[in-house]
Amino acid sequence: MNSKHIDLLDFSELPSAVYFRYADFNAHEFAAPHRHPWGTLEYAAHGVLHMDVGGSRFMSPPQYAVWVPPQVEHSFYSHQPVNYRAVCLDRQVCAGLPAQACTLAISDILKAILKDFAARDVKIPEQESDRRLAQVLVDQLQQAPVHECYLPYASSPGLLAILDALQAEPGSNQPLAHWAAQVHVSERTLARQFVRELGMSFGEWRQRLRYLAAIELLETARSVQEIAFDLGYSSGSAFIAMFARQAGCTPEQYRRSHLEGRKV
């Protein structure tokens, strides 16, 4: 399987305080570890963003974006096609944003501005109306709810082994008791460990994993029913209900909007 390297911005400094970048990445494209003097909001309008930022793994669906502060090393890999958006902010603009890499919830206003700028290929907001929109976008970013990571990872070896096994087979329906036996702890102890280390239950983590896997499987020719079974659901309707709760639209609506919105 051949991977293709993504061209990085070759500026020593940004051409404007707020600079936008758009791209459609195919499967197996990557950016090697790098850093730059500006901050970057990395966002997938469609697809799942897979990043390593400062040694931590980030996986982000379209309702969230990854914030990378200035001079923090980061890399990127596309397992499936990704409709990519980036907002680059100079140091002064970064002052009101988190000092650590994190996940930011993306508001409908932010999505709409990014979609509009991408459709018009606005990289530098030059018109007065675009400068005002860019300022609204920065204001929205500064107010955006901060999440440590959409799909957090563990530091303890036992829990990390469980998460790696689940990620290798997101359709596994093995219960918590099965995984507890694998690492020789009680079910109650493992349940507490999930909440303590990941900030969520086993069931919530697995559902988020399946949602991310669903987004990537919707890039393939597999039917919604087939994807539902791949991900361990006993019926298509149960899978559709989960996806709609997470995405705010059905799998077919998501797939259709991607085909309509993908840049040429």
N, C-alpha and C positions, 0 to 999 in steps of 0.2 A: 504494500500500500504506500503510494508516494504522497508525501506532504509538500505543500507549497508555502514558501515563506511570504508573509505579508510585508509589503513596503511600509516603512515607518515614516512619519513626518521628518523631514530633514532640516527643520528650522533650528537655529540656535536660540531664537526667541520667537514668540508668537507674532504674526503680522497684525493682530488686533487683540484687545483685552479678552474678548470672547470669540473663539474660532470654532467652526463646526466642520465635522468630517462625516461622510456617508460612504458606505460600501456594501456590496452584497458579496459575502464570502461563501465559497462552496465548502463542501465537506473536506476535512483534513487540510485546512489552511492554518497557519500559525504565525505568531510573532514571538521571536526569541526574547528572553529576559532583557529588559531595557528600563531606563528611567529618563525623565526629562524635567526641566526646571518649572514646568507648569503643572497644574492639576487637571485631571481628566475624569469626566463622567462617561462611563462606558455603558452602552445600552443596546439591547437587542429588541428591535420593534417586532421581530418574529424570530423564533428559534431560541436556543438556550445559550447564554454566555458562559463559557468555561474559562476561568482565569486563575492564575496564581499571583497573589499580591502580597509582597512582603513575607513569602513563605507560607501563606495561608491559602487554601483552596476556596474559590467562590464559584457558585453556580447560580445563575440569575435568570428568571423567566421575564416576560415582557412587562409585568407590573412593577418591576424593580430595576434599579441600575446599580452598578458598582462604582463607588467613588474612590479614586486613586489620588492621594495628595501629591504635591510636588516632591520630586526626588525619591519616590518610593518605587523600588524595582517591581516590575510586573510583566507577565507574559499571558498569551492568549492562544486557545486552540479551538477549532470548530469541528465538533464531531459530526454535525449535520449542517446544511446551509443556514446562514445567519444573516438577517437583514440588520446591519450594524449602523449605529449612530454614536458619535462621540462629540462631547462639548468640552473644549479645551479652555481653561481659565488661567489667566496670569496670576502671579503670586498675590497681588493686591486684592483681586476678586476672591481668591481662595480664603481670605481672612475670616469670612463668616461661615466657612464650611468646616466639617470635622477634620481634626488633625490626624486621625487614624483612618486607614482604609475601612470601608463599611459598605453596607447595602442601603440604598435610599429608596423609599417608596415613591413611585412616579405618579403624579396627579394627572387627571384628564387634561388640565390646562397645559402641563409640560408636554404630554404626548402630542397634543394638537399643534403646539408651536414647533416641535421637532418634526412632525409630519409635514407641516406647511413649509418649513425651511428646506427639508429634504426634497420635496416635490419641486421647489423652485431653485434647488441647488445653491442655497445661500450659505456660503462659507464664512464671509465677513459681512456682518450687518452694516450696510452703507446707507441705505435709505433711512430717513428719520423714523418711519413707521416700524422698520425692522429693528432699529436700535432700541425702540421702546419695547418691542416684543422680547428682545434679548435681555433687557433689564427685568421684565416680568419673569422670564425664565430663571434668571439668577435669584430673584426674590423667592420664587417657588422652591428652588433648590435649598436655599438657606432655611426654609420652613419645613422641608420634607422630613417625614418621620424616619428616624435612623433605626436600622436593624443590623445586628452584628453580621448576619449572613442568612440568606434564605434557606439554605440547606447546610447547617453547621456540621463540622467534623469534630471527632473526639481526639483527645490527646492520649488517653490511656490505651495501651495495646489491646486489651480484651475487647473493649467497645469498638475500637477502630477496626478490628478484624471482622466484627459483626457488620459494621457499616459497609466495609469493602465487599463482603459477601452479598449483602442486599443490593448494592449498586451493580454487582456483576449479574444479578438475577432479580430485577425489580418486581417480577411477577410472582416471586415466591410468597406463598401464603403460610409459611411456617409461623406458628404462634410465638409469642415472647418466651414461653416456657422452653421451647426448643432451643432458642438462642441462649437462654440462661444456662441450659445444660451443656452447651458447647464451651462455655467459659467457666463452668463449675461454680456458678453462684445461684442463689435462689431467684425465682421470678420476681419477687418483691424487690430484692436488691438491685437487679438489672433495671427494673422500672424506675427506681429512684435515681439510678446512675444516668439514665437517659435525660431525666428532668434536670439533674444537677449539672451535667456536662454540656447538654445540648439546648436546654431551656424549653424542651417540649417532650411530649410522650413518644413512645415507640410508634404508636399508630399514626400520630401527626407526622413524624419524620418519614415514615414509609409512604404516607399519602403524598407528601411533597416530592419525594423521589419519583413516585409514579407519575405525578403531574409533569415533572421535567422530562421524564422518559417519553410521555405521551406527546409532548410538543415536538420532540425529535422524530418520533415514529410517524407523526402526521406529515413529515417531509417526504415520506416514502409512499409507495403506491398501495400500501396495505389499507384495507377497509377499516372503518371505525370498529366494526364487530371484531375483526381479527386483532386489532390493537387492544381492545378490551380483554380478550382472552390472553394475549401475550402478557398483559400486566396483572393477571391473576383475578380478574373480575368474572363472576359467574354469568353476568348478563351485560349486554350493551347498554341498557338503560342505567345500570348502577355506575358504569364508567362515565357515561355522558353527564350524569348528575354530579359526580365528583369534579369533572373537568369544568362544568359550568359554574360550580361554586368557586373554583380557583380563578378561572379566566374571565368570568362574566359573559361567556358566550359558549355555544356548543362546539364540539370538535369540528364539525363540518363548517360552521361559520368561521372558525379560526382558520381552517385550511383555505376557505374561499377568500377571506380577506388578505391572506398572504399572497395568493396568486394575483389578486387585484393590485396589491400594494407594492409588489416587488419591482424595484427599479430596473430599467432596461440598461 
